[in-house]
Amino acid sequence: MAKDVEVNGFNPGLIVLLVIGGLVLTFLIGNYVLYVYAQKTLPPKKKKPISKKKMKEERLKQDRTSKTAFAAFYCATD
């Protein structure tokens, strides 16, 4: 004997899934909205001052790379 079973309403698991999915989606959208708002209104971050020692190292490094690039270019054109 097969009984006809009528289903009334939604599955409780589906309701829980929809509620949790809605909360997660709301959280992500809220974070995005706050991020966009902060990018427009907050001033840019201040960069940390570079020490004289690091500036000297960077200058030497750039000087070395420019000399090697020039030497490579000069040798390639011969």
Biotite code that builds the C-alpha atoms (Angstrom):
import biotite.structure as struc

atoms = struc.array([
    struc.Atom([0.000, 0.000, 0.000], chain_id="A", res_id=1, res_name="MET", atom_name="CA", element="C"),
    struc.Atom([1.425, 3.318, -1.046], chain_id="A", res_id=2, res_name="ALA", atom_name="CA", element="C"),
    struc.Atom([0.322, 6.297, 0.940], chain_id="A", res_id=3, res_name="LYS", atom_name="CA", element="C"),
    struc.Atom([0.101, 9.689, -0.684], chain_id="A", res_id=4, res_name="ASP", atom_name="CA", element="C"),
    struc.Atom([2.238, 12.021, 1.365], chain_id="A", res_id=5, res_name="VAL", atom_name="CA", element="C"),
    struc.Atom([1.602, 15.710, 0.933], chain_id="A", res_id=6, res_name="GLU", atom_name="CA", element="C"),
    struc.Atom([4.475, 18.036, 1.665], chain_id="A", res_id=7, res_name="VAL", atom_name="CA", element="C"),
    struc.Atom([3.457, 21.309, 3.211], chain_id="A", res_id=8, res_name="ASN", atom_name="CA", element="C"),
    struc.Atom([5.969, 24.191, 3.343], chain_id="A", res_id=9, res_name="GLY", atom_name="CA", element="C"),
    struc.Atom([9.702, 24.218, 2.787], chain_id="A", res_id=10, res_name="PHE", atom_name="CA", element="C"),
    struc.Atom([12.272, 21.748, 3.914], chain_id="A", res_id=11, res_name="ASN", atom_name="CA", element="C"),
    struc.Atom([13.780, 22.974, 7.250], chain_id="A", res_id=12, res_name="PRO", atom_name="CA", element="C"),
    struc.Atom([17.312, 22.324, 5.957], chain_id="A", res_id=13, res_name="GLY", atom_name="CA", element="C"),
    struc.Atom([16.635, 24.575, 2.974], chain_id="A", res_id=14, res_name="LEU", atom_name="CA", element="C"),
    struc.Atom([15.408, 27.356, 5.263], chain_id="A", res_id=15, res_name="ILE", atom_name="CA", element="C"),
    struc.Atom([18.562, 27.145, 7.400], chain_id="A", res_id=16, res_name="VAL", atom_name="CA", element="C"),
    struc.Atom([20.719, 27.134, 4.276], chain_id="A", res_id=17, res_name="LEU", atom_name="CA", element="C"),
    struc.Atom([18.946, 30.191, 2.862], chain_id="A", res_id=18, res_name="LEU", atom_name="CA", element="C"),
    struc.Atom([19.230, 32.109, 6.148], chain_id="A", res_id=19, res_name="VAL", atom_name="CA", element="C"),
    struc.Atom([22.949, 31.386, 6.548], chain_id="A", res_id=20, res_name="ILE", atom_name="CA", element="C"),
    struc.Atom([23.599, 32.119, 2.867], chain_id="A", res_id=21, res_name="GLY", atom_name="CA", element="C"),
    struc.Atom([21.725, 35.409, 3.181], chain_id="A", res_id=22, res_name="GLY", atom_name="CA", element="C"),
    struc.Atom([23.732, 36.419, 6.238], chain_id="A", res_id=23, res_name="LEU", atom_name="CA", element="C"),
    struc.Atom([27.043, 35.610, 4.557], chain_id="A", res_id=24, res_name="VAL", atom_name="CA", element="C"),
    struc.Atom([26.002, 37.496, 1.420], chain_id="A", res_id=25, res_name="LEU", atom_name="CA", element="C"),
    struc.Atom([24.921, 40.496, 3.506], chain_id="A", res_id=26, res_name="THR", atom_name="CA", element="C"),
    struc.Atom([28.259, 40.441, 5.346], chain_id="A", res_id=27, res_name="PHE", atom_name="CA", element="C"),
    struc.Atom([30.266, 40.373, 2.099], chain_id="A", res_id=28, res_name="LEU", atom_name="CA", element="C"),
    struc.Atom([28.235, 43.140, 0.472], chain_id="A", res_id=29, res_name="ILE", atom_name="CA", element="C"),
    struc.Atom([28.530, 45.272, 3.627], chain_id="A", res_id=30, res_name="GLY", atom_name="CA", element="C"),
    struc.Atom([32.295, 44.828, 3.682], chain_id="A", res_id=31, res_name="ASN", atom_name="CA", element="C"),
    struc.Atom([32.530, 45.869, 0.041], chain_id="A", res_id=32, res_name="TYR", atom_name="CA", element="C"),
    struc.Atom([30.392, 48.960, 0.629], chain_id="A", res_id=33, res_name="VAL", atom_name="CA", element="C"),
    struc.Atom([32.516, 49.969, 3.634], chain_id="A", res_id=34, res_name="LEU", atom_name="CA", element="C"),
    struc.Atom([35.710, 49.395, 1.641], chain_id="A", res_id=35, res_name="TYR", atom_name="CA", element="C"),
    struc.Atom([34.524, 51.625, -1.214], chain_id="A", res_id=36, res_name="VAL", atom_name="CA", element="C"),
    struc.Atom([33.377, 54.302, 1.243], chain_id="A", res_id=37, res_name="TYR", atom_name="CA", element="C"),
    struc.Atom([36.720, 54.210, 3.082], chain_id="A", res_id=38, res_name="ALA", atom_name="CA", element="C"),
    struc.Atom([38.683, 54.481, -0.173], chain_id="A", res_id=39, res_name="GLN", atom_name="CA", element="C"),
    struc.Atom([36.781, 57.620, -1.104], chain_id="A", res_id=40, res_name="LYS", atom_name="CA", element="C"),
    struc.Atom([36.799, 59.385, 2.257], chain_id="A", res_id=41, res_name="THR", atom_name="CA", element="C"),
    struc.Atom([39.957, 58.410, 4.160], chain_id="A", res_id=42, res_name="LEU", atom_name="CA", element="C"),
    struc.Atom([43.220, 60.189, 3.360], chain_id="A", res_id=43, res_name="PRO", atom_name="CA", element="C"),
    struc.Atom([46.011, 58.059, 1.882], chain_id="A", res_id=44, res_name="PRO", atom_name="CA", element="C"),
    struc.Atom([48.385, 56.356, 4.288], chain_id="A", res_id=45, res_name="LYS", atom_name="CA", element="C"),
    struc.Atom([51.587, 58.185, 5.081], chain_id="A", res_id=46, res_name="LYS", atom_name="CA", element="C"),
    struc.Atom([54.728, 56.421, 3.946], chain_id="A", res_id=47, res_name="LYS", atom_name="CA", element="C"),
    struc.Atom([57.362, 55.660, 6.532], chain_id="A", res_id=48, res_name="LYS", atom_name="CA", element="C"),
    struc.Atom([60.449, 57.857, 6.242], chain_id="A", res_id=49, res_name="PRO", atom_name="CA", element="C"),
    struc.Atom([63.394, 56.069, 4.644], chain_id="A", res_id=50, res_name="ILE", atom_name="CA", element="C"),
    struc.Atom([66.651, 56.100, 6.570], chain_id="A", res_id=51, res_name="SER", atom_name="CA", element="C"),
    struc.Atom([69.733, 57.689, 5.047], chain_id="A", res_id=52, res_name="LYS", atom_name="CA", element="C"),
    struc.Atom([71.471, 54.312, 5.007], chain_id="A", res_id=53, res_name="LYS", atom_name="CA", element="C"),
    struc.Atom([68.687, 52.744, 2.923], chain_id="A", res_id=54, res_name="LYS", atom_name="CA", element="C"),
    struc.Atom([68.628, 55.738, 0.570], chain_id="A", res_id=55, res_name="MET", atom_name="CA", element="C"),
    struc.Atom([72.371, 55.357, 0.013], chain_id="A", res_id=56, res_name="LYS", atom_name="CA", element="C"),
    struc.Atom([71.994, 51.614, -0.649], chain_id="A", res_id=57, res_name="GLU", atom_name="CA", element="C"),
    struc.Atom([69.183, 52.242, -3.145], chain_id="A", res_id=58, res_name="GLU", atom_name="CA", element="C"),
    struc.Atom([71.235, 54.891, -4.946], chain_id="A", res_id=59, res_name="ARG", atom_name="CA", element="C"),
    struc.Atom([74.213, 52.523, -5.201], chain_id="A", res_id=60, res_name="LEU", atom_name="CA", element="C"),
    struc.Atom([71.964, 49.689, -6.393], chain_id="A", res_id=61, res_name="LYS", atom_name="CA", element="C"),
    struc.Atom([70.389, 51.873, -9.099], chain_id="A", res_id=62, res_name="GLN", atom_name="CA", element="C"),
    struc.Atom([73.813, 53.133, -10.137], chain_id="A", res_id=63, res_name="ASP", atom_name="CA", element="C"),
    struc.Atom([75.096, 49.558, -10.519], chain_id="A", res_id=64, res_name="ARG", atom_name="CA", element="C"),
    struc.Atom([72.076, 48.431, -12.537], chain_id="A", res_id=65, res_name="THR", atom_name="CA", element="C"),
    struc.Atom([72.253, 51.432, -14.863], chain_id="A", res_id=66, res_name="SER", atom_name="CA", element="C"),
    struc.Atom([75.959, 50.810, -15.530], chain_id="A", res_id=67, res_name="LYS", atom_name="CA", element="C"),
    struc.Atom([75.402, 47.121, -16.299], chain_id="A", res_id=68, res_name="THR", atom_name="CA", element="C"),
    struc.Atom([72.444, 47.938, -18.522], chain_id="A", res_id=69, res_name="ALA", atom_name="CA", element="C"),
    struc.Atom([74.525, 50.509, -20.395], chain_id="A", res_id=70, res_name="PHE", atom_name="CA", element="C"),
    struc.Atom([77.415, 48.042, -20.749], chain_id="A", res_id=71, res_name="ALA", atom_name="CA", element="C"),
    struc.Atom([75.088, 45.338, -22.055], chain_id="A", res_id=72, res_name="ALA", atom_name="CA", element="C"),
    struc.Atom([73.507, 47.778, -24.516], chain_id="A", res_id=73, res_name="PHE", atom_name="CA", element="C"),
    struc.Atom([76.914, 49.067, -25.618], chain_id="A", res_id=74, res_name="TYR", atom_name="CA", element="C"),
    struc.Atom([78.252, 45.536, -26.223], chain_id="A", res_id=75, res_name="CYS", atom_name="CA", element="C"),
    struc.Atom([75.096, 44.519, -28.090], chain_id="A", res_id=76, res_name="ALA", atom_name="CA", element="C"),
    struc.Atom([75.347, 47.429, -30.520], chain_id="A", res_id=77, res_name="THR", atom_name="CA", element="C"),
    struc.Atom([78.989, 46.638, -31.541], chain_id="A", res_id=78, res_name="ASP", atom_name="CA", element="C"),
])
